[in-house]
Amino acid sequence: MTETFVDARGMRCPWPALRVARAMRDGDAVRILADDPAAPREIGALAAQHGWRVAEEGEALIVTR
């Protein structure tokens, strides 16, 4: 599995979700750090649309196919 790291700290939604979408085009998993309080909800909604899974690991969210 190819995992991409995305540092989206300081970015406001929808940018963290857009970064995840872009990274998932080429990979199977994304580890994202985002400090916008809306980011987990936005990323969760994006994942639900595409059938991806989201898990929390420390401060990061992990999105996988």
C-alpha positions as YAML, in Angstrom:
chain: A
units: angstrom
residues:
- id: 1
  name: MET
  ca: [0.00, 0.00, 0.00]
- id: 2
  name: THR
  ca: [1.32, 3.42, -0.95]
- id: 3
  name: GLU
  ca: [0.74, 6.04, 1.75]
- id: 4
  name: THR
  ca: [1.04, 9.76, 1.04]
- id: 5
  name: PHE
  ca: [1.61, 12.30, 3.80]
- id: 6
  name: VAL
  ca: [-0.27, 15.61, 3.59]
- id: 7
  name: ASP
  ca: [0.40, 18.48, 6.00]
- id: 8
  name: ALA
  ca: [-2.68, 20.69, 5.81]
- id: 9
  name: ARG
  ca: [-2.12, 22.53, 9.09]
- id: 10
  name: GLY
  ca: [-3.07, 26.18, 8.71]
- id: 11
  name: MET
  ca: [-5.41, 25.44, 5.79]
- id: 12
  name: ARG
  ca: [-9.13, 26.00, 6.14]
- id: 13
  name: CYS
  ca: [-11.75, 23.74, 4.62]
- id: 14
  name: PRO
  ca: [-12.27, 22.74, 1.94]
- id: 15
  name: TRP
  ca: [-8.49, 22.69, 1.29]
- id: 16
  name: PRO
  ca: [-7.63, 19.69, 3.51]
- id: 17
  name: ALA
  ca: [-10.33, 17.58, 1.84]
- id: 18
  name: LEU
  ca: [-9.18, 18.70, -1.61]
- id: 19
  name: ARG
  ca: [-5.61, 17.70, -0.75]
- id: 20
  name: VAL
  ca: [-6.84, 14.25, 0.31]
- id: 21
  name: ALA
  ca: [-8.80, 13.87, -2.92]
- id: 22
  name: ARG
  ca: [-5.75, 14.77, -4.98]
- id: 23
  name: ALA
  ca: [-3.47, 12.39, -3.06]
- id: 24
  name: MET
  ca: [-5.95, 9.52, -3.37]
- id: 25
  name: ARG
  ca: [-5.84, 9.79, -7.18]
- id: 26
  name: ASP
  ca: [-2.37, 8.26, -7.17]
- id: 27
  name: GLY
  ca: [-2.28, 6.26, -3.94]
- id: 28
  name: ASP
  ca: [-4.07, 3.84, -1.69]
- id: 29
  name: ALA
  ca: [-3.77, 5.76, 1.57]
- id: 30
  name: VAL
  ca: [-3.30, 9.28, 2.88]
- id: 31
  name: ARG
  ca: [-2.07, 10.36, 6.29]
- id: 32
  name: ILE
  ca: [-3.19, 13.95, 6.85]
- id: 33
  name: LEU
  ca: [-2.52, 16.47, 9.57]
- id: 34
  name: ALA
  ca: [-5.13, 19.23, 9.61]
- id: 35
  name: ASP
  ca: [-5.93, 21.69, 12.39]
- id: 36
  name: ASP
  ca: [-9.18, 23.10, 11.02]
- id: 37
  name: PRO
  ca: [-11.94, 21.82, 13.34]
- id: 38
  name: ALA
  ca: [-14.17, 21.16, 10.31]
- id: 39
  name: ALA
  ca: [-11.55, 19.00, 8.54]
- id: 40
  name: PRO
  ca: [-12.52, 15.62, 10.06]
- id: 41
  name: ARG
  ca: [-16.15, 16.15, 9.10]
- id: 42
  name: GLU
  ca: [-15.28, 17.30, 5.56]
- id: 43
  name: ILE
  ca: [-12.79, 14.48, 5.01]
- id: 44
  name: GLY
  ca: [-15.29, 11.98, 6.41]
- id: 45
  name: ALA
  ca: [-17.95, 13.19, 3.98]
- id: 46
  name: LEU
  ca: [-15.51, 12.94, 1.06]
- id: 47
  name: ALA
  ca: [-14.51, 9.44, 2.13]
- id: 48
  name: ALA
  ca: [-18.15, 8.36, 2.40]
- id: 49
  name: GLN
  ca: [-18.82, 9.56, -1.15]
- id: 50
  name: HIS
  ca: [-15.95, 7.47, -2.51]
- id: 51
  name: GLY
  ca: [-16.29, 4.42, -0.26]
- id: 52
  name: TRP
  ca: [-13.00, 5.12, 1.54]
- id: 53
  name: ARG
  ca: [-12.32, 4.43, 5.21]
- id: 54
  name: VAL
  ca: [-11.13, 7.02, 7.73]
- id: 55
  name: ALA
  ca: [-9.32, 6.27, 10.98]
- id: 56
  name: GLU
  ca: [-7.74, 8.51, 13.58]
- id: 57
  name: GLU
  ca: [-4.16, 7.86, 14.60]
- id: 58
  name: GLY
  ca: [-2.90, 10.39, 17.11]
- id: 59
  name: GLU
  ca: [-3.26, 13.82, 15.54]
- id: 60
  name: ALA
  ca: [-3.52, 12.39, 12.03]
- id: 61
  name: LEU
  ca: [-6.39, 11.05, 9.98]
- id: 62
  name: ILE
  ca: [-5.70, 8.03, 7.81]
- id: 63
  name: VAL
  ca: [-7.80, 7.67, 4.67]
- id: 64
  name: THR
  ca: [-7.65, 4.33, 2.85]
- id: 65
  name: ARG
  ca: [-9.39, 2.64, -0.05]
...
